[in-house]
Every structure is written in structure tokens, then in C-alpha cells.
Amino acid sequence: MIRVLVAGLGNMGRSHALAYHHNPAFQIVGLVNRSVVDLPPELQGYPLSADYNEALTRLKPDLVCVATYSDSHADYACAAMEAGADVFVEKPLATTVADARRVQSKAVQTGRKVVVGYILRHHPSWIRLIAEARALGGPYVFRLNLNQQSSGPTWGVHKALMQTTPPIVDCGVHYVDVMCQITDAKPLEVRGMGLRLSNEIAPGMYNYGHFQVLFDDGSLGWYEAGWGPMMSDTAFFVKDVVSPNGAVSIRMPENARSDDMATHTKTSLLRVHKVATGDTDISMADEPGHQELCDREQAFVARAIAENLDLTRHMADAVGSLAICLAADESVRSGLPVKL
């Protein structure tokens, strides 16, 4: 049984803790959150601490789940590995490429497992989309976005995230990872633009941005992300992959809302358009929900540990997708393209 310490009990941390609670491969030995937090009944019986390092030293877990704010991910992950624990860390892996590589190097140095929270890698609909796109052949055009019309507590969470991480980085790593899995080509250049649309955000940060990435096989990608009560609910979820031979697209229901967490992972319908044969619709009506995806993600963590899976490519992909998104942030701030 894998003894696990969960650090960070926001939306994702609670979902991962519930996955550990229900999976007999795990035993939760402690929870960490810096502030008082409301927990579901299943988690209320576990010891709760406000001090991560104290809990890590005292409890000596086999696995640490890092689901805190992005700026603490690298330090918490490295501390866990130094203490002899494997790590599951939410995306983004870090807030700088140097810190991401520090985590990558620490995993090699200590021999510990590190799984990064790319939840779409465990989603059958996205796995199918990637397979269908690769079958079409490149070069590709990627048209991807995820805008969220957030308000109330959700806008509060977004403002807290933006103290360190803009939306194009926080959400973008998922979708850049999808681009890279499909094209498997080397990224060459990133061009980004962004805008601060609220005085509630600190100067120097922006809550809307988009960027383009160019690959050495001729593929190019576009990603857009915006957070806040001012964001439009029109065309907030665009997921298209286009090639010379056709396209693969996620089709959302007309009543889908950007402030619904389920919308961020739900696909509803895949449409495969082939130049030679026309359209085929693939229903995804029975796809897993958000909690089941977290369950699958943590089941993979258990398998990675039990079967000693080689996670070298997994870590390299996590660092690579983050590097593209951070280059986009650099381009937003400098007004210049960034060569990779």
C-alpha cells in the first residue's frame, strides 16, 4: 500500500485526495493546507496540517501529491524526493524552465518517480482525438482555446493563480502537450500577445492571452486563454486539428458553459472530416467525468510505482510543453518572437 501525503486542497487537490481515498492501492497519511478548508465527508477523518515540511518529515510518506499554487510546485516536489518519496505534481510543473529542469534532474538523481498532472493523457476522448489526427498525417494546424467566464469564488481562485501564472501557461500546458503528441516535431518559435482586462489584477499580469507556435515539420499551433467575469461565453471552447487530408474536431453542446468545470474535460462528440470521404461523428456520450479522470490519473501513478515504469519521456514532455508556454509569456511581455 502506498502511503500518500496530499499538499493543497483546492479543487484539484480534493479530487486527487478522493481518488486516493477510494483506491485500495493508497493510504492517505495526512493532508496539508495553509488555510482552513471545507472538506467532503470522506476526507474529514484524515489528519490535517498547515506546515508541509513538518508533515513531510513527521509522516514519511511513500508518495506526495503536490496540488498547491504553481510557484511552490518545484520546491515541494524536490523536498519530497529528497525525503525518499515519489511525487505526483499538478501542472504546470514549475513557473520557470530552470525549476522544471531542477525537478527533472532531482528525479534522475534520486531515482524517484514523478508524474505530472496532464489529465488529458488519461482521457479516452483526447486519446482518440490524438490517434485520429496522427492518422490523417501532417503538417497540422492546431486551433485550441479555453476561455472561462469566471466570477465569485472561481474568479477569486483565478486571481490567486495569476499572482504567479498567466492563463496561457496554467491551462496552456495541457493543449501544447496535445499539439506535441500529435506532431512529434521540434518547436522552433513562439509568438504571444496578452492584455490585462481588470484592475483587480496586479500590474504586470494579464488575464487574456494567445500565442502561436511554429514546428520544424511546418505545423503551427494557436492557443488562447482568458479568465474573468468579462470573458465571452461564445466560442470559448475551440478544439480543431487540421491537416492536408482533413480535420478532427471536438463538438460541444449548444448549452455548454465556460464556468462549468465538467466542460473543461468533456468532449461530447468527435467529428472526423476526411477530404476523400467526408464526415464521421464519434459519440463520446459515455466518457468519464472529472472525478473519474482523477481516479484514472492516480491509478496510473500506482501502476508507475508498482511496475517501475520508465517516466523519462513523460518528464521530458512536461518540461517541453511548459517551455513553450513560458516562451509565449516571454513574448507577451517583450513584444518579440521567442526562438526555442
HELIX and SHEET records of a PDB file:
HELIX    1   1 ASN A   11  HIS A   22  1                                  12    
HELIX    2   2 PRO A   41  LEU A   43  5                                   3    
HELIX    3   3 TYR A   52  LEU A   59  1                                   8    
HELIX    4   4 SER A   70  SER A   72  5                                   3    
HELIX    5   5 HIS A   73  GLU A   82  1                                  10    
HELIX    6   6 VAL A   97  THR A  110  1                                  14    
HELIX    7   7 ILE A  119  HIS A  122  5                                   4    
HELIX    8   8 PRO A  124  LEU A  136  1                                  13    
HELIX    9   9 GLY A  152  LEU A  161  1                                  10    
HELIX   10  10 PRO A  167  ASP A  170  1                                   4    
HELIX   11  11 GLY A  172  THR A  183  1                                  12    
HELIX   12  12 MET A  261  HIS A  264  5                                   4    
HELIX   13  13 HIS A  290  ALA A  306  1                                  17    
HELIX   14  14 THR A  312  SER A  334  1                                  23    
SHEET    1   A 6 LEU A  48  SER A  49  0                                        
SHEET    2   A 6 PHE A  26  VAL A  32  1                                        
SHEET    3   A 6 ILE A   2  ALA A   7  1                                        
SHEET    4   A 6 LEU A  63  VAL A  66  1                                        
SHEET    5   A 6 ASP A  86  GLU A  90  1                                        
SHEET    6   A 6 VAL A 114  GLY A 117  1                                        
SHEET    1   B 9 GLY A 278  SER A 283  0                                        
SHEET    2   B 9 LEU A 269  LYS A 274 -1                                        
SHEET    3   B 9 GLY A 246  ARG A 251 -1                                        
SHEET    4   B 9 LYS A 239  SER A 243 -1                                        
SHEET    5   B 9 VAL A 141  GLN A 148 -1                                        
SHEET    6   B 9 LEU A 220  TRP A 227  1                                        
SHEET    7   B 9 TYR A 208  PHE A 215 -1                                        
SHEET    8   B 9 PRO A 187  LEU A 195 -1                                        
SHEET    9   B 9 VAL A 338  LYS A 339 -1                                        
END                                                                             
